Amino acid sequence: MLTKELFYKNKGQTYDLIDKEAIVRYEKILKWIDFNQKPTIIEIGCKFAELKNQIEKNAKKARYKAVDIDLSTLKKIEGYNEFDFKCANVNDGIPFENNIADYIVCSEVMEHLENPTFFLNECKRVLKNGGKIIISIPNPYYLVEMINNFFKREDTEGHISSFTYQNINALTRFSSIDILCLTGSFFRAPFIRRLFGKTWIIRNNLFFFSRNKIYLLQPKLTEA
């Protein structure tokens, strides 16, 4: 039986240390983070902690913590330690204590989760009052995604869900979370990889031509 842990352990062997697509997403995500107070950021599904790299590259200050399902991937991160970098399946919960994070960043993870409502409630538990959640998810209306579905091509990424804006709006509403902002990411230029062996990435927010949708969320404030 192929478990999630084994699937992602095998998948981790194929990850690029430099993920150009992730860098585009993180450029957008960083614009939503206020670094004035040296925030605590927890990244869910961090892979090689490219978000941490981008924070340091931009000379920003933050307390960075992370979770990933594959320990061998975590151990490749510069500065890895068992206190700040947790190996866990977040379907079972986020392995950090209550009320410690200013931001939770979850890039390309929600579509892998069995119970996204449980996950959002776990984010609320770990966040400080007034904290924010930033999620990036594949755009189900992305032109290439619709073509793949039309031809019934097999998913190779372990995605078990897809989310439209209506889906995210319902999930967040049921979890008492507000959507503050929404943006897109990039478009992969077609046929370039096949012809030249590399991918051209074009930044854009257009509906059918944005590979991902990125949401800035905030749980409703609780009274002291």
C-alpha positions in Angstrom: 0.0 0.0 0.0 1.3 3.4 -1.0 1.0 5.7 2.0 1.1 9.5 1.8 4.4 9.5 3.7 6.0 7.1 1.2 4.4 9.0 -1.8 6.0 12.3 -0.7 9.3 10.6 0.3 9.5 9.4 -3.3 8.3 12.7 -4.6 10.9 14.5 -2.5 13.7 12.8 -4.5 12.5 14.7 -7.6 12.3 18.2 -6.1 14.5 20.9 -7.6 16.6 22.7 -5.0 15.8 25.9 -6.8 12.1 26.1 -7.6 11.5 29.0 -10.0 7.8 28.7 -9.8 7.8 28.7 -6.0 10.0 31.8 -6.0 7.3 33.7 -8.1 4.7 32.7 -5.5 6.9 33.8 -2.6 7.6 37.2 -4.2 3.9 37.9 -4.0 3.5 36.3 -0.6 6.3 38.5 0.9 4.4 41.7 -0.1 1.6 40.7 2.3 3.9 40.2 5.4 4.6 43.0 7.7 8.3 42.5 8.8 8.4 45.6 11.1 7.9 43.6 14.3 10.0 40.5 13.3 7.0 38.2 12.9 6.9 34.5 13.6 6.1 32.7 10.4 5.1 29.0 10.2 5.3 27.5 6.8 3.3 24.3 6.1 4.7 22.0 3.4 8.0 23.9 3.3 10.1 21.5 1.0 13.5 23.1 1.0 12.3 26.3 2.8 12.5 28.6 -0.2 10.3 31.1 1.7 13.1 31.3 4.4 15.6 31.8 1.6 13.6 34.6 0.1 13.2 36.3 3.5 16.9 36.3 4.0 17.6 37.3 0.4 15.5 40.4 0.9 17.2 41.2 4.2 14.0 40.8 6.1 13.9 39.7 9.8 11.5 36.9 10.9 11.3 33.9 13.2 10.8 31.1 10.7 9.4 27.7 11.6 8.2 25.0 9.3 6.5 21.6 8.8 7.0 19.1 6.1 5.8 15.5 5.7 9.3 14.2 4.5 12.2 14.2 7.0 14.9 13.7 4.4 13.7 16.9 2.6 13.8 18.9 5.9 17.3 17.7 6.7 18.6 19.4 3.5 17.6 22.8 4.7 20.4 25.0 5.9 20.0 25.6 9.6 17.8 22.6 10.1 17.0 21.7 13.7 14.3 19.6 15.3 12.8 22.5 17.3 11.9 24.8 14.4 11.5 22.2 11.7 8.9 19.6 12.4 8.3 16.4 10.4 4.5 15.7 10.5 1.4 15.0 8.4 -0.8 18.0 9.0 -3.8 15.9 8.3 -3.3 15.0 12.0 -2.7 18.6 13.1 -0.1 21.3 13.1 2.7 20.3 15.6 3.1 23.7 17.3 1.6 25.1 20.4 -1.3 27.6 20.6 -1.0 31.3 19.8 2.6 31.5 18.6 2.4 32.6 14.9 1.8 35.9 13.3 1.5 34.3 9.8 0.9 30.8 8.6 2.0 30.3 5.0 0.6 27.3 3.2 1.8 27.2 -0.5 0.4 24.4 -2.7 -0.7 22.2 0.3 -4.5 22.5 0.7 -5.2 20.4 -2.4 -3.4 17.5 -0.7 -5.4 17.6 2.5 -8.1 15.2 3.5 -10.0 17.7 5.7 -9.3 21.4 4.9 -11.8 22.6 7.5 -9.8 20.8 10.2 -6.6 22.3 8.9 -8.0 25.9 8.9 -9.1 25.4 12.5 -5.6 24.2 13.3 -4.2 27.3 11.8 -6.5 29.4 13.9 -5.3 27.6 17.0 -1.7 28.2 16.3 -2.1 31.9 15.2 -2.0 34.8 17.5 -5.1 36.9 17.7 -5.0 39.1 14.6 -2.6 36.7 12.8 -3.0 35.9 9.1 -3.0 32.8 6.9 -1.6 32.9 3.3 -2.6 30.0 1.1 -1.6 29.3 -2.5 -3.6 26.7 -4.4 -3.7 25.5 -8.0 -6.2 27.4 -10.2 -8.8 24.8 -11.4 -9.6 27.1 -14.3 -6.0 27.3 -15.5 -6.1 26.5 -19.2 -3.6 23.6 -18.9 -5.4 22.2 -15.9 -8.7 22.1 -17.8 -7.0 20.4 -20.8 -5.6 17.8 -18.5 -9.0 17.1 -17.0 -10.6 17.0 -20.4 -8.3 14.3 -21.5 -8.5 12.5 -18.1 -4.8 12.6 -17.6 -3.5 11.1 -14.3 -2.5 13.5 -11.5 1.2 13.0 -10.6 1.3 15.5 -7.7 -0.9 13.8 -5.1 -3.8 16.3 -5.4 -7.0 15.0 -4.0 -9.1 18.3 -4.1 -9.4 21.4 -6.2 -10.8 24.7 -5.0 -12.7 27.4 -6.8 -13.2 30.9 -5.3 -16.6 29.7 -4.2 -15.1 26.7 -2.4 -12.6 28.8 -0.6 -15.2 31.3 0.3 -17.4 28.6 1.8 -14.6 26.9 3.7 -13.4 30.2 5.2 -16.9 31.4 6.1 -17.7 28.1 7.9 -14.4 28.6 9.8 -15.0 32.2 10.7 -12.2 33.4 8.5 -12.3 36.5 6.2 -10.8 36.7 2.8 -8.7 39.9 2.7 -7.1 39.7 -0.7 -6.6 37.5 -3.7 -4.0 37.5 -6.5 -2.6 35.2 -9.2 0.8 33.9 -9.9 2.2 33.1 -13.3 1.6 31.4 -16.7 3.8 28.7 -18.1 4.6 29.5 -21.7 3.3 26.5 -23.8 5.6 24.2 -25.7 8.8 25.9 -24.6 9.9 23.1 -22.3 9.3 20.6 -25.0 11.3 22.6 -27.5 14.1 24.1 -25.4 14.1 21.9 -22.2 13.2 24.6 -19.8 10.1 26.5 -18.7 9.4 30.1 -19.3 7.3 31.7 -16.6 5.2 34.8 -17.3 3.8 36.7 -14.3 0.1 37.4 -14.5 -3.2 37.4 -12.7 -5.5 36.6 -15.6 -8.3 34.2 -14.9 -7.4 31.3 -17.3 -3.7 32.0 -17.4 -2.7 32.1 -13.8 -1.3 28.8 -12.6 -2.2 29.5 -8.9 -4.4 31.6 -6.8 -3.0 33.1 -3.7 -5.3 34.2 -0.8 -4.7 36.4 2.2 -6.9 35.3 5.0 -7.6 36.4 8.6 -9.6 34.7 11.3 -12.2 36.9 12.9 -10.7 38.7 15.9 -11.6 37.3 19.4 -12.3 39.6 22.3 -9.9 39.4 25.2 
